[in-house]
Amino acid sequence: MSARRATVVGAGQGGLHLAHGLLGQGWEVTLISDKTPAEYLQMRALSSHTLQERSVELERRAGIDVYDDLYDNRSLGVDFSTTEDGSSVALRFQGDWEAPATAIDTRMKYALLIEAFERRGGKVLYQTASVEDLEELTERGESVFLATGKGGLGKGFTLDEERTVYDRPQRDLMLLLLKGLQPPRPEQQQRITFCFNPEAGEIFWAPNLHKSGEPVHVLLVEARPEGPMDRLGEVSDGASALAMTKELMGEFAAWELDSVRNISLADEDSWLRGAFTPLVRRPVARLDSGRPVFGLGDVLIVVDPCAGQGGNCTAWGVDHLLRGLEQLDGVPDAEWYEQQFDAFWDEEGRYFVEFSNMLIEPPNEVAQAIFGAAQESRPVGDRLTSTFAHPKVLMNYLNAPDGAERFVREAEAGVRAEIPAPGPVA
Ligand SMILES: Cc1cc2nc3c(=O)[nH]c(=O)nc-3n(C[C@H](O)[C@H](O)[C@H](O)COP(=O)(O)OP(=O)(O)OC[C@H]3O[C@@H](n4cnc5c(N)ncnc54)[C@H](O)[C@@H]3O)c2cc1C
């Protein structure tokens, strides 16, 4: 029997995970990347996302093992503060993940994963795929998976209006990879430190591994449009990004100002600015010929980065898809792909979205009660923190009237996040 043939367009979080997984299932796989590994390493910083160990586990299942040889600069949990006035803390809690989370300079991760894919026998074409290319590939009988991220070709997928909550960006964003970020309290060093300001937005940072191999921090500023922090438009280069970070910390998270006194960019391109609308799209797009192409990752589900869920959601979505493809006799058609995506949405996807939206919206009463309890009780802080790895757990409590009471009681009794294992290995 001849091998099933797939082309994966886009060598990012989703495309690389899928391409590796398909190789493992015996597909003949071509990856189309608009950047070579060397170009990834030389470009402006990318999202530099933190992946929970559960997502890393899913990548390992697909044959991805690049993390094992890298310097261990993982995060152990969160240090979470809110403020009303920008100078003092209104609420604070700390908690541990159930397992350390991994964050590697995305430029290096993608470069390493392309090289590993080629070593495993995958074919890579370095080009920017066009709609004409997709027509040609599908005409040749390839299954075409589009993992091109937020912009570009993914815009050809229909917006899912029922599942999409926002019609505009909820935050203006700035990201920096930094050397010299030094939280004053040692227990904060290996944690994601969140500073939330309901009026202005959020500033947070996490341990990260720079492409040079040095441990650094990734820092994000999330400014509410038309709020008091909405001045990222003034940032035009690395120096102004650094200056803006200090200025905003001084005004909106002043108690952490000492942490950023000695920061410098990890490299001259290690900053990024932008804004995007969180949304959900339908999973299949039809080319002019009527032949289908299949979306994944940010093509289908885009969330605000505040809760660090987009890459994790992508990993869970790809794993779900791979398990489905393993069971499928033949190649996917539009109907099968729609069904598998809708099942993923119901089982997992919607919770990544709801969790992300929860953190950028004013908290409901249940959330307020749980956050308040986390300040008083470390077991509650730990349990709350561990739900970052599986947002479904928390959302099931937040949507129930007695959710806070149950969540706190169970945390005090030593119940952690009750995280179900990912589905069986395909
Ligand atoms: C500032 C920021 C911080 C984030 N932090 C986190 C976090 O902490 N944790 C987390 O889980 N998620 C985080 N995310 C989200 C995460 O980065 C994305 O959800 C994830 O990268 C999506 O993977 P993807 O494969 O869909 O897209 P991408 O990773 O964006 O990859 C798409 C790739 O396709 C390429 N491409 C595009 N068009 C073409 C074409 N026509 N032909 C060939 N190639 C093409 C692009 O160049 C790109 O390399 C963050 C996002 C941002 C913006």
Ligand as a Chemical Component Dictionary entry (heavy atoms), coordinates in Angstrom:
data_LIG
# 
_chem_comp.id                   LIG 
_chem_comp.type                 NON-POLYMER 
_chem_comp.pdbx_formal_charge   0 
_chem_comp.three_letter_code    LIG 
# 
loop_
_chem_comp_atom.comp_id 
_chem_comp_atom.atom_id 
_chem_comp_atom.alt_atom_id 
_chem_comp_atom.type_symbol 
_chem_comp_atom.charge 
_chem_comp_atom.model_Cartn_x 
_chem_comp_atom.model_Cartn_y 
_chem_comp_atom.model_Cartn_z 
_chem_comp_atom.pdbx_ordinal 
LIG C1  C1  C 0 3.354  37.901 22.031 1  
LIG C2  C2  C 0 2.868  36.500 22.068 2  
LIG C3  C3  C 0 3.105  35.704 23.192 3  
LIG C4  C4  C 0 2.626  34.401 23.240 4  
LIG N1  N1  N 0 2.858  33.651 24.368 5  
LIG C5  C5  C 0 2.391  32.388 24.433 6  
LIG C6  C6  C 0 2.653  31.553 25.571 7  
LIG O1  O1  O 0 3.325  31.946 26.524 8  
LIG N2  N2  N 0 2.171  30.288 25.575 9  
LIG C7  C7  C 0 1.453  29.790 24.508 10 
LIG O2  O2  O 0 1.058  28.633 24.562 11 
LIG N3  N3  N 0 1.190  30.546 23.435 12 
LIG C8  C8  C 0 1.642  31.819 23.355 13 
LIG N4  N4  N 0 1.416  32.564 22.236 14 
LIG C9  C9  C 0 0.643  31.982 21.113 15 
LIG C10 C10 C 0 1.501  31.079 20.224 16 
LIG O3  O3  O 0 2.674  31.715 19.843 17 
LIG C11 C11 C 0 0.715  30.687 18.980 18 
LIG O4  O4  O 0 -0.568 30.246 19.367 19 
LIG C12 C12 C 0 1.406  29.580 18.198 20 
LIG O5  O5  O 0 2.666  30.008 17.756 21 
LIG C13 C13 C 0 0.544  29.188 17.001 22 
LIG O6  O6  O 0 1.216  28.268 16.217 23 
LIG P1  P1  P 0 0.948  28.221 14.635 24 
LIG O7  O7  O 0 1.739  27.096 14.117 25 
LIG O8  O8  O 0 -0.500 28.241 14.370 26 
LIG O9  O9  O 0 1.495  29.603 14.065 27 
LIG P2  P2  P 0 2.983  30.168 14.096 28 
LIG O10 O10 O 0 3.753  29.605 15.219 29 
LIG O11 O11 O 0 2.809  31.643 13.977 30 
LIG O12 O12 O 0 3.657  29.608 12.754 31 
LIG C14 C14 C 0 3.196  29.916 11.470 32 
LIG C15 C15 C 0 4.378  29.856 10.525 33 
LIG O13 O13 O 0 3.917  29.815 9.162  34 
LIG C16 C16 C 0 4.742  30.637 8.380  35 
LIG N5  N5  N 0 4.001  31.029 7.169  36 
LIG C17 C17 C 0 3.018  31.970 7.079  37 
LIG N6  N6  N 0 2.550  32.037 5.827  38 
LIG C18 C18 C 0 3.244  31.131 5.102  39 
LIG C19 C19 C 0 3.207  30.742 3.734  40 
LIG N7  N7  N 0 2.314  31.289 2.875  41 
LIG N8  N8  N 0 4.060  29.791 3.308  42 
LIG C20 C20 C 0 4.946  29.202 4.166  43 
LIG N9  N9  N 0 5.024  29.530 5.470  44 
LIG C21 C21 C 0 4.175  30.483 5.947  45 
LIG C22 C22 C 0 5.049  31.797 9.297  46 
LIG O14 O14 O 0 6.176  32.510 8.866  47 
LIG C23 C23 C 0 5.269  31.078 10.620 48 
LIG O15 O15 O 0 6.604  30.705 10.761 49 
LIG C24 C24 C 0 1.892  33.883 22.148 50 
LIG C25 C25 C 0 1.651  34.675 21.024 51 
LIG C26 C26 C 0 2.140  35.967 20.982 52 
LIG C27 C27 C 0 1.875  36.799 19.753 53 
# 
loop_
_chem_comp_bond.comp_id 
_chem_comp_bond.atom_id_1 
_chem_comp_bond.atom_id_2 
_chem_comp_bond.value_order 
_chem_comp_bond.pdbx_ordinal 
LIG C1  C2  SING 1  
LIG C2  C3  SING 2  
LIG C2  C26 DOUB 3  
LIG C3  C4  DOUB 4  
LIG C4  N1  SING 5  
LIG C4  C24 SING 6  
LIG N1  C5  DOUB 7  
LIG C5  C6  SING 8  
LIG C5  C8  SING 9  
LIG C6  O1  DOUB 10 
LIG C6  N2  SING 11 
LIG N2  C7  SING 12 
LIG C7  O2  DOUB 13 
LIG C7  N3  SING 14 
LIG N3  C8  DOUB 15 
LIG C8  N4  SING 16 
LIG N4  C9  SING 17 
LIG N4  C24 SING 18 
LIG C9  C10 SING 19 
LIG C10 O3  SING 20 
LIG C10 C11 SING 21 
LIG C11 O4  SING 22 
LIG C11 C12 SING 23 
LIG C12 O5  SING 24 
LIG C12 C13 SING 25 
LIG C13 O6  SING 26 
LIG O6  P1  SING 27 
LIG P1  O7  DOUB 28 
LIG P1  O8  SING 29 
LIG P1  O9  SING 30 
LIG O9  P2  SING 31 
LIG P2  O10 DOUB 32 
LIG P2  O11 SING 33 
LIG P2  O12 SING 34 
LIG O12 C14 SING 35 
LIG C14 C15 SING 36 
LIG C15 O13 SING 37 
LIG C15 C23 SING 38 
LIG O13 C16 SING 39 
LIG C16 N5  SING 40 
LIG C16 C22 SING 41 
LIG N5  C17 SING 42 
LIG N5  C21 SING 43 
LIG C17 N6  DOUB 44 
LIG N6  C18 SING 45 
LIG C18 C19 SING 46 
LIG C18 C21 DOUB 47 
LIG C19 N7  SING 48 
LIG C19 N8  DOUB 49 
LIG N8  C20 SING 50 
LIG C20 N9  DOUB 51 
LIG N9  C21 SING 52 
LIG C22 O14 SING 53 
LIG C22 C23 SING 54 
LIG C23 O15 SING 55 
LIG C24 C25 DOUB 56 
LIG C25 C26 SING 57 
LIG C26 C27 SING 58 
# 
